[in-house]
Amino acid sequence: MRIIGGKLKGIRMNAPASLPVRPTTDMAKEALFNILYNTYDFDNCEVLDLFSGTGNISIEFASRDIKSVTSVDKHSGCVYWLESVIKKYELNQIHTIKGDVFKFLDQHKKSYQIIFADPPYDLPNIPQIAEKVIKNGLLTDNGVLVIEHPSFLKLNFLEGFTETRRYGNSSFSFFENPVEA
């Protein structure tokens, strides 16, 4: 995994091969960060990274001086790896939580400007991520939820959906708080 921007730009990190992850590709990550960086003031932004895996996205945000990132993953090896990177590069704005993402979404009450979710592609309940984020008020008024998913999966029927951007076999679907009538 390569960091593509910020103070750690160009650094390659080799996570253990034993971790059950599928990191976001550099091309897709660069496109995503171009969108987000031109929309949000990272100095004042709080981010939630769901299914954080190696922490690829969390580290990218921290490299770009995001205010804070909360990274949630249930795999202890992933959390341990990310914590070692946080310590090595002094990325103290990243906070890790080892836990089930769906339980976290049901119990957590804080809202975020940016929520990124990169669930396993074979997870059958990917649409529930958007449903729980919207229902539980986890996005700020101007916030965005981005779900990375296989391109064949369509999420445009979900409340708050705004657009999908495709990058090969992966797509990002974007969600905002629905406008109340």
ZICORFEN-V170281 format. One record per helix or strand of 2 or more residues. SS is the DSSP state (h for helix, s for strand). FROM is the first residue (numbers start at 1). TO is the last residue. If there is no record, write none. Layout:
SS:FROM:TO  SS:FROM:TO
//
This chain:
h:6:8  h:26:37  h:42:44  s:46:50  h:56:63  s:68:73  h:76:89  s:94:98  h:101:107  s:112:117  h:127:135  s:139:150  s:161:167  s:170:175
//
